[in-house]
């Protein structure tokens, strides 16, 4: 399913929509002004049969990082691609990945990547469309460090001081 996760309209006012598939109204009520955000930045995430496609439009010249964390009620959620704390196994091994978004703004992450050898920017440990709606997303502009979070439980990223597009 293709979902436009957020759009930053002119004057840098946050406006957007996000459909979690769980009865959400689909409309963000966050009207925070952030003068350092690209005026026309939009992010779309599409969970397909074999991969996730992330599309950014209206990007500034700087690069971007994209992260995601399982934020459903799972007892052992996958957070290894959150660009922040990562995922720590019972034996203490920590996996921390962050996906660099190509200059084209389009990135495909194939399902089924391994914990130990995940290819950032082309693979994800997530294994199917079943996770759609159970994930929180993170986007960071590399040149400024500005970041945005959106999705199921934006509070996963609260300690980073990012702009919450949808909580």
URDA-V885741 format. One record per pair of residues at least 4 apart in sequence whose ideal C-beta (glycine too) atoms are under 6 Angstrom apart, sorted by the first residue. I is the first residue (numbers start at 1). J is the second residue. If there is no record, write none. Layout:
((I & J) (I & J))
//
This chain:
((1 & 132) (2 & 46) (3 & 19) (4 & 44) (5 & 18) (5 & 43) (5 & 45) (5 & 150) (6 & 16) (6 & 43) (6 & 150) (6 & 165) (7 & 16) (7 & 42) (8 & 14) (8 & 37) (8 & 41) (9 & 13) (9 & 15) (10 & 39) (12 & 34) (12 & 35) (12 & 37) (12 & 39) (14 & 30) (14 & 32) (14 & 165) (16 & 28) (16 & 165) (17 & 26) (17 & 27) (18 & 166) (19 & 26) (20 & 24) (20 & 133) (21 & 133) (28 & 166) (32 & 163) (34 & 163) (36 & 144) (36 & 146) (38 & 58) (38 & 60) (40 & 58) (41 & 58) (42 & 57) (42 & 58) (43 & 56) (44 & 55) (45 & 54) (46 & 53) (47 & 52) (47 & 129) (47 & 132) (50 & 111) (51 & 108) (51 & 109) (51 & 110) (51 & 111) (52 & 109) (53 & 108) (54 & 66) (54 & 107) (55 & 106) (56 & 101) (56 & 105) (59 & 105) (62 & 141) (62 & 142) (62 & 143) (63 & 142) (64 & 101) (64 & 141) (65 & 83) (65 & 98) (65 & 100) (65 & 140) (66 & 99) (66 & 101) (66 & 139) (67 & 81) (67 & 82) (67 & 83) (67 & 98) (67 & 138) (68 & 81) (68 & 135) (68 & 137) (69 & 79) (69 & 82) (69 & 136) (69 & 156) (70 & 74) (70 & 77) (70 & 78) (70 & 134) (70 & 135) (71 & 136) (71 & 152) (71 & 153) (71 & 156) (72 & 134) (78 & 125) (79 & 87) (80 & 86) (80 & 87) (80 & 95) (80 & 97) (81 & 97) (83 & 98) (83 & 138) (86 & 94) (86 & 95) (86 & 96) (87 & 95) (88 & 94) (89 & 93) (95 & 115) (97 & 118) (97 & 120) (99 & 120) (99 & 121) (100 & 121) (101 & 107) (102 & 107) (109 & 124) (110 & 123) (111 & 127) (112 & 127) (113 & 118) (113 & 123) (113 & 124) (113 & 125) (118 & 123) (119 & 123) (126 & 131) (131 & 135) (134 & 152) (135 & 151) (136 & 151) (136 & 152) (136 & 153) (136 & 154) (136 & 156) (137 & 150) (137 & 151) (138 & 149) (138 & 157) (139 & 148) (140 & 147) (141 & 146) (147 & 160) (147 & 162) (148 & 162) (148 & 163) (148 & 165) (149 & 154) (149 & 157) (149 & 162) (149 & 164) (150 & 165) (150 & 166) (154 & 164) (154 & 167) (157 & 162))
//
